[in-house]
Amino acid sequence: MKRGIPKAAIVMTLGAVCVFGMAAGGAKSTQVTFTKDVAPILLNRCVECHRPGEVAPMSLLTYQDVRPWAKSIKEKVLERSMPPWFADPQYGEFENDRRLPQKEIDTLVAWVNAGAPKGDDKDMPPAPRFVEGWSLGQPDVVLTMQEEFSVPAEGVVPYKYFTVPTNFTEDKWIQGVELRSGNRGVVHHIIAFVLEPGQKGTGEGPTGNVLGGTAPGDPPTKYPDGMAKFLKAGSKLVLQMHYTPNGEPAKDRSSVGIFFAKAPVKKTARTGTAMNARFVIPPGDPNYEVKSGWTAKEDVHLFAFMPHMHVRGKDFTFTAVYPDGRSEIVVRVPKYDFNWQLAYRLKRPLALPKGSRIECVAHFDNSASNKYNPDPAKEVRWGDQTWEEMMIGWFSYTRDTEEITPPSTASANK
């Protein structure tokens, strides 16, 4: 889904989130230094991506690594283009809000204006410890594609589906999922679907519930204690792979890192969608509207939202409509950016009584003014590839009536 966007732009954009997604805490003196004031910010929030072997284009572990990027850091934080965060602040509070507090901006700008001084080495905090290749730590189980896939240098590769057995002989509660591409240069996204025993599926299309996914800008999924995905013994995973040729032949063998719940589980995390696949965007239309919806068949709580469109995506709004006619905007993304497939996780889950609806409204720019538009002279319909379009409102929820009694223990996950 990446055709029409320069690869270099994607890489730089992915890297930038860690450059500027920073922890609270600014300088408390007039002498702002790297070791005392800037390094704690970068080490707490940035080096998860900005270290050797990770997705970001440069490392930010040391002063020598960071110093050449000082002016760029100042520019991006002042214009507030980084960290990337597209939710309208008028609606909702989010526990993963990436916006940079003014105090942090002031600290970084003061450091650059002072000439980016290093400071005293004794003030340098220790770098965090990471498990190589994984953001959430060492998975309890790593499941890998059974065969390697060859990606051609050019052309269009339809979505590919690979079945991966779990070989689990007991039911499992999954609290975290991290999908790891074997070759970032050609993998745009991965979605892992669950194929339960006895469930029909050929491995040629999406089947079963979603276990997890990864796309540009989207961090791995980890649920809070007491919440997890349920995986029946003997289940298989079906990996939906979107490959994008980059001019050179390549090979990929991607993996899924699974993290078992270590505490009793009280609620099952579930994935839902409000989608519309029946639209035709006219040629040249700068603001074409598409709607979708989902109705709650029982009392539920929603806790995360993720809009999805392609390169013509312009804006996206989730609205809750209650049985009494009352409505409220839950998440509004006034400027959708295909480079960042962001999920927005609520600080407090939204209670939806039975009969409530989630209504989604999206707008698409199929005009020549959209610099990512591959061909404004053509009408656009639903399709997998980037020059086609999608309209999906993903969301995560729990069922109020679900009772896991007694709460599931983690004994089977040890």
C-alpha positions as CSV (number, residue, x, y, z in Angstrom):
1,M,0.0,0.0,0.0
2,K,3.0,2.3,-0.4
3,R,3.2,2.9,-4.2
4,G,3.5,6.6,-5.0
5,I,5.4,7.5,-1.8
6,P,9.2,7.7,-2.0
7,K,10.9,5.0,0.1
8,A,13.3,7.5,1.6
9,A,10.5,9.6,2.8
10,I,8.9,6.7,4.6
11,V,12.2,5.7,6.3
12,M,12.9,9.2,7.5
13,T,9.3,9.6,8.7
14,L,9.5,6.3,10.6
15,G,12.8,7.3,12.2
16,A,11.6,10.7,13.2
17,V,9.0,9.5,15.7
18,C,11.7,8.3,18.0
19,V,13.8,11.4,17.5
20,F,11.0,13.6,18.9
21,G,8.8,11.3,21.0
22,M,10.3,12.4,24.3
23,A,9.9,12.0,28.0
24,A,8.8,14.8,30.3
25,G,11.5,16.7,32.0
26,G,13.3,19.8,30.9
27,A,16.4,21.7,32.0
28,K,16.3,23.2,35.4
29,S,19.2,25.5,34.9
30,T,20.4,28.1,32.4
31,Q,23.2,25.7,31.2
32,V,21.4,23.1,29.2
33,T,23.7,20.2,28.3
34,F,23.3,16.9,26.4
35,T,24.4,14.6,29.2
36,K,22.3,16.2,31.9
37,D,19.2,17.4,30.0
38,V,18.9,16.0,26.5
39,A,20.2,12.5,26.8
40,P,17.6,11.5,29.4
41,I,14.9,12.5,26.9
42,L,16.4,10.7,24.0
43,L,17.3,7.5,25.9
44,N,13.8,7.3,27.4
45,R,11.8,7.8,24.2
46,C,14.0,7.7,21.1
47,V,16.6,4.9,21.1
48,E,13.9,2.2,20.9
49,C,14.0,3.1,17.2
50,H,17.2,5.1,17.0
51,R,19.9,2.4,17.6
52,P,21.9,0.2,15.3
53,G,19.8,-2.4,13.4
54,E,16.4,-0.6,14.0
55,V,14.1,1.2,11.6
56,A,15.3,4.7,12.2
57,P,18.0,6.0,9.8
58,M,20.5,7.1,12.5
59,S,21.4,6.1,16.1
60,L,20.9,8.5,19.0
61,L,22.7,6.6,21.7
62,T,25.6,8.9,22.2
63,Y,26.5,12.6,21.9
64,Q,28.5,11.9,18.8
65,D,25.5,10.3,17.2
66,V,23.1,13.1,18.1
67,R,25.2,16.3,17.5
68,P,24.9,16.3,13.7
69,W,21.1,16.3,14.0
70,A,20.8,19.2,16.5
71,K,19.5,21.8,14.0
72,S,17.0,19.4,12.5
73,I,15.7,18.5,16.0
74,K,15.1,22.2,16.7
75,E,13.3,22.8,13.4
76,K,11.0,19.9,13.8
77,V,10.0,20.5,17.4
78,L,9.4,24.2,16.8
79,E,7.0,23.5,13.9
80,R,5.4,20.7,15.9
81,S,5.6,18.3,13.0
82,M,7.3,15.8,15.3
83,P,6.4,13.7,17.1
84,P,3.6,12.6,14.7
85,W,0.2,12.9,16.3
86,F,-2.9,13.6,14.3
87,A,-5.8,13.4,16.7
88,D,-7.7,16.7,17.2
89,P,-7.0,17.7,20.9
90,Q,-10.6,19.0,21.2
91,Y,-11.9,15.4,21.3
92,G,-10.8,12.7,23.7
93,E,-7.8,12.0,25.9
94,F,-5.3,9.4,24.9
95,E,-2.8,7.4,26.9
96,N,-0.4,7.1,24.0
97,D,-0.6,10.8,23.1
98,R,2.7,11.7,21.4
99,R,2.5,15.5,21.5
100,L,5.5,17.2,22.9
101,P,4.9,19.3,26.0
102,Q,6.2,22.9,25.7
103,K,8.7,22.3,28.5
104,E,10.4,19.6,26.4
105,I,10.4,21.8,23.3
106,D,12.0,24.6,25.3
107,T,14.7,22.3,26.6
108,L,15.7,21.0,23.2
109,V,15.6,24.5,21.6
110,A,17.7,26.0,24.4
111,W,20.3,23.2,24.0
112,V,20.6,23.8,20.2
113,N,20.7,27.6,20.7
114,A,23.5,27.2,23.2
115,G,25.6,25.4,20.6
116,A,24.6,21.9,21.6
117,P,27.1,21.5,24.4
118,K,28.0,18.0,25.6
119,G,28.3,18.6,29.3
120,D,30.0,16.4,32.0
121,D,30.3,12.7,31.2
122,K,29.4,11.9,34.8
123,D,25.9,13.3,34.2
124,M,25.2,10.8,31.3
125,P,22.5,8.3,32.3
126,P,23.0,4.6,31.4
127,A,21.4,3.5,28.1
128,P,18.4,1.3,28.4
129,R,18.8,-2.4,27.6
130,F,17.1,-3.9,24.6
131,V,16.5,-7.3,23.2
132,E,18.0,-7.2,19.8
133,G,15.3,-7.4,17.1
134,W,12.3,-6.8,19.4
135,S,10.7,-3.7,20.9
136,L,8.6,-5.3,23.7
137,G,11.5,-7.5,25.0
138,Q,12.2,-11.2,24.4
139,P,9.0,-12.9,23.2
140,D,7.9,-16.1,25.0
141,V,7.5,-17.7,21.6
142,V,8.6,-16.7,18.1
143,L,6.7,-18.1,15.2
144,T,8.2,-17.7,11.7
145,M,7.0,-18.2,8.2
146,Q,7.8,-21.7,7.1
147,E,9.0,-20.7,3.7
148,E,11.0,-17.7,2.4
149,F,9.2,-15.5,-0.1
150,S,11.0,-14.0,-3.1
151,V,9.9,-10.5,-3.9
152,P,10.5,-9.4,-7.5
153,A,12.4,-6.2,-8.3
154,E,9.4,-4.6,-10.1
155,G,5.7,-5.1,-10.7
156,V,2.7,-5.6,-8.4
157,V,2.6,-8.3,-5.8
158,P,-0.9,-9.2,-4.7
159,Y,-1.3,-9.7,-1.0
160,K,0.3,-13.0,0.1
161,Y,-1.0,-15.3,2.9
162,F,1.2,-17.7,4.8
163,T,-0.2,-20.2,7.3
164,V,2.0,-20.6,10.4
165,P,1.2,-23.4,12.9
166,T,1.4,-22.5,16.6
167,N,1.7,-26.1,17.8
168,F,0.2,-25.0,21.1
169,T,-1.3,-28.0,22.9
170,E,-3.0,-25.8,25.5
171,D,-5.2,-22.7,25.3
172,K,-3.1,-19.5,25.6
173,W,-3.8,-15.9,26.7
174,I,-1.8,-13.4,24.6
175,Q,-1.0,-10.1,26.2
176,G,1.5,-8.8,23.6
177,V,2.1,-9.3,19.9
178,E,5.0,-8.0,17.8
179,L,5.2,-8.7,14.1
180,R,8.7,-8.4,12.8
181,S,9.3,-8.2,9.0
182,G,12.3,-10.2,7.7
183,N,13.1,-7.5,5.2
184,R,11.8,-4.0,6.0
185,G,12.8,-2.8,2.5
186,V,9.9,-4.7,0.9
187,V,7.4,-5.4,3.6
188,H,4.7,-2.6,4.0
189,H,2.4,-4.3,6.5
190,I,1.6,-7.6,8.2
191,I,-1.7,-8.7,9.8
192,A,-1.9,-11.9,11.8
193,F,-5.3,-13.6,11.7
194,V,-6.2,-16.6,13.9
195,L,-7.4,-19.8,12.3
196,E,-9.0,-21.9,15.0
197,P,-9.2,-25.7,14.9
198,G,-12.0,-26.8,12.7
199,Q,-12.4,-23.3,11.2
200,K,-12.3,-23.3,7.4
201,G,-9.5,-21.4,5.8
202,T,-7.2,-21.9,2.8
203,G,-4.5,-19.4,3.7
204,E,-5.6,-17.4,0.7
205,G,-7.3,-14.6,2.5
206,P,-8.2,-13.1,5.8
207,T,-9.6,-15.7,8.1
208,G,-10.7,-15.6,11.7
209,N,-10.0,-13.0,14.4
210,V,-7.1,-10.5,14.2
211,L,-4.3,-11.3,16.6
212,G,-2.2,-8.3,15.7
213,G,-0.6,-6.3,13.0
214,T,2.2,-3.9,12.0
215,A,2.3,-1.0,9.5
216,P,4.3,2.2,9.1
217,G,4.3,4.1,12.4
218,D,2.2,1.6,14.3
219,P,4.0,0.2,17.4
220,P,3.6,-3.4,18.7
221,T,0.4,-4.3,20.6
222,K,0.5,-4.8,24.3
223,Y,-2.6,-5.0,26.4
224,P,-2.8,-3.8,30.1
225,D,-2.8,-6.4,32.8
226,G,-6.1,-8.3,33.1
227,M,-6.7,-8.1,29.3
228,A,-5.5,-10.4,26.6
229,K,-6.3,-12.1,23.3
230,F,-7.5,-15.7,23.6
231,L,-5.8,-18.4,21.4
232,K,-7.3,-21.9,21.4
233,A,-5.0,-24.9,21.5
234,G,-4.1,-26.1,18.0
235,S,-4.8,-22.7,16.3
236,K,-2.8,-21.5,13.4
237,L,-1.9,-18.0,12.3
238,V,-2.5,-16.7,8.8
239,L,-0.1,-13.9,8.0
240,Q,-1.4,-11.3,5.4
241,M,1.8,-9.9,3.8
242,H,1.8,-6.8,1.7
243,Y,5.1,-6.7,-0.3
244,T,6.2,-3.6,-2.3
245,P,9.0,-4.2,-4.8
246,N,11.8,-1.6,-4.5
247,G,13.8,-2.1,-7.7
248,E,15.9,-5.0,-6.5
249,P,15.0,-8.7,-6.0
250,A,14.6,-9.5,-2.3
251,K,13.6,-12.2,0.0
252,D,11.5,-12.2,3.2
253,R,10.7,-14.5,6.0
254,S,8.8,-12.6,8.7
255,S,8.1,-13.6,12.3
256,V,5.5,-13.1,15.1
257,G,6.7,-12.6,18.6
258,I,4.1,-13.7,21.2
259,F,4.0,-12.5,24.8
260,F,1.9,-14.6,27.2
261,A,-0.2,-13.0,30.0
262,K,1.6,-13.4,33.3
263,A,-1.3,-12.2,35.5
264,P,-5.0,-13.4,35.6
265,V,-7.1,-12.4,32.7
266,K,-10.5,-10.8,33.3
267,K,-11.4,-9.6,29.8
268,T,-10.8,-10.7,26.2
269,A,-9.5,-8.0,23.9
270,R,-11.5,-8.0,20.7
271,T,-11.1,-6.3,17.3
272,G,-13.9,-4.7,15.3
273,T,-14.3,-2.8,12.1
274,A,-16.6,-0.2,10.6
275,M,-15.8,-0.4,7.0
276,N,-17.2,0.5,3.6
277,A,-16.0,-1.2,0.4
278,R,-18.7,0.1,-1.9
279,F,-17.6,3.5,-3.0
280,V,-16.5,5.1,-6.3
281,I,-14.4,8.3,-5.9
282,P,-14.9,10.5,-9.0
283,P,-11.9,11.7,-11.0
284,G,-10.6,15.0,-9.6
285,D,-12.9,15.2,-6.6
286,P,-11.0,17.0,-3.8
287,N,-13.3,16.1,-0.9
288,Y,-15.3,12.9,-1.6
289,E,-17.2,11.6,1.5
290,V,-17.5,7.9,2.5
291,K,-19.4,6.7,5.6
292,S,-19.4,3.4,7.5
293,G,-20.8,2.2,10.8
294,W,-21.0,-0.6,13.4
295,T,-23.8,-1.3,15.9
296,A,-23.1,-2.8,19.4
297,K,-25.2,-5.9,19.9
298,E,-24.5,-5.8,23.6
299,D,-22.9,-3.5,26.2
300,V,-19.3,-3.0,25.4
301,H,-16.3,-0.8,26.2
302,L,-14.1,0.6,23.4
303,F,-10.5,1.5,24.2
304,A,-8.6,2.0,20.9
305,F,-9.3,3.4,17.4
306,M,-7.3,3.3,14.2
307,P,-8.4,4.9,10.9
308,H,-7.2,3.3,7.7
309,M,-7.2,4.8,4.2
310,H,-4.6,5.0,1.4
311,V,-2.8,7.9,-0.3
312,R,-6.0,9.8,-1.1
313,G,-7.1,9.7,2.5
314,K,-7.8,13.2,3.8
315,D,-9.5,13.0,7.2
316,F,-11.4,10.5,9.4
317,T,-13.8,10.9,12.3
318,F,-15.2,8.3,14.7
319,T,-18.5,9.3,16.4
320,A,-20.5,7.4,19.1
321,V,-24.2,7.6,18.7
322,Y,-26.2,6.4,21.7
323,P,-29.7,4.8,21.8
324,D,-31.2,8.0,23.2
325,G,-30.0,10.0,20.2
326,R,-27.1,11.7,21.9
327,S,-23.8,11.7,20.0
328,E,-20.2,12.6,20.6
329,I,-17.0,12.7,18.6
330,V,-14.6,10.1,20.0
331,V,-11.6,10.5,17.7
332,R,-11.1,13.1,14.9
333,V,-8.1,13.0,12.6
334,P,-8.4,16.2,10.6
335,K,-5.2,15.5,8.6
336,Y,-4.7,11.9,7.8
337,D,-1.2,10.8,6.9
338,F,-0.7,7.4,5.1
339,N,2.9,7.3,6.3
340,W,1.7,6.9,9.9
341,Q,-0.8,4.2,10.6
342,L,-1.4,5.4,14.1
343,A,-3.8,3.9,16.7
344,Y,-5.3,6.1,19.3
345,R,-5.8,4.5,22.8
346,L,-8.2,6.1,25.1
347,K,-7.2,7.0,28.7
348,R,-10.6,5.8,29.8
349,P,-12.5,3.2,27.8
350,L,-15.7,4.4,26.2
351,A,-18.9,2.7,27.5
352,L,-21.3,1.8,24.7
353,P,-24.7,0.4,25.7
354,K,-26.4,-2.1,23.5
355,G,-27.8,-0.5,20.4
356,S,-25.2,2.3,20.2
357,R,-23.4,2.9,17.0
358,I,-19.9,3.9,16.0
359,E,-20.3,6.0,12.9
360,C,-17.3,6.8,10.7
361,V,-16.9,9.6,8.2
362,A,-13.9,9.9,5.9
363,H,-13.0,12.2,3.1
364,F,-10.7,11.5,0.1
365,D,-8.7,13.9,-2.1
366,N,-8.6,12.6,-5.7
367,S,-7.5,15.9,-7.1
368,A,-4.3,17.0,-8.7
369,S,-3.5,19.1,-5.6
370,N,-2.8,15.9,-3.7
371,K,0.9,15.3,-4.4
372,Y,0.6,11.6,-3.5
373,N,-2.3,11.0,-6.0
374,P,-1.0,8.6,-8.7
375,D,-3.7,9.6,-11.2
376,P,-6.4,12.2,-10.5
377,A,-8.0,11.5,-13.9
378,K,-9.2,8.1,-12.8
379,E,-12.1,7.1,-10.6
380,V,-11.0,5.1,-7.5
381,R,-12.6,2.0,-5.9
382,W,-11.8,-0.3,-3.1
383,G,-8.6,-2.3,-3.6
384,D,-5.5,-3.7,-1.8
385,Q,-2.9,-1.6,-3.6
386,T,-2.0,1.9,-2.8
387,W,-3.3,3.4,-6.0
388,E,-6.7,2.0,-5.0
389,E,-8.4,2.9,-1.7
390,M,-9.8,1.6,1.5
391,M,-12.1,2.9,4.2
392,I,-11.8,1.1,7.5
393,G,-12.4,2.2,11.0
394,W,-10.6,-0.3,13.2
395,F,-11.4,-0.4,16.9
396,S,-10.7,-2.6,20.0
397,Y,-13.2,-3.4,22.7
398,T,-14.3,-5.7,25.5
399,R,-17.7,-7.2,26.3
400,D,-19.3,-6.1,29.6
401,T,-21.1,-9.3,30.1
402,E,-18.0,-11.5,29.7
403,E,-17.1,-13.2,33.0
404,I,-14.0,-15.3,33.2
405,T,-14.7,-17.0,36.5
406,P,-12.5,-17.5,38.2
407,P,-10.2,-15.1,36.3
408,S,-8.0,-17.1,34.0
409,T,-4.6,-17.9,35.5
410,A,-1.4,-17.8,33.5
411,S,-0.5,-21.4,34.5
412,A,-1.0,-22.6,30.9
413,N,1.2,-19.9,29.6
414,K,4.3,-20.8,31.6
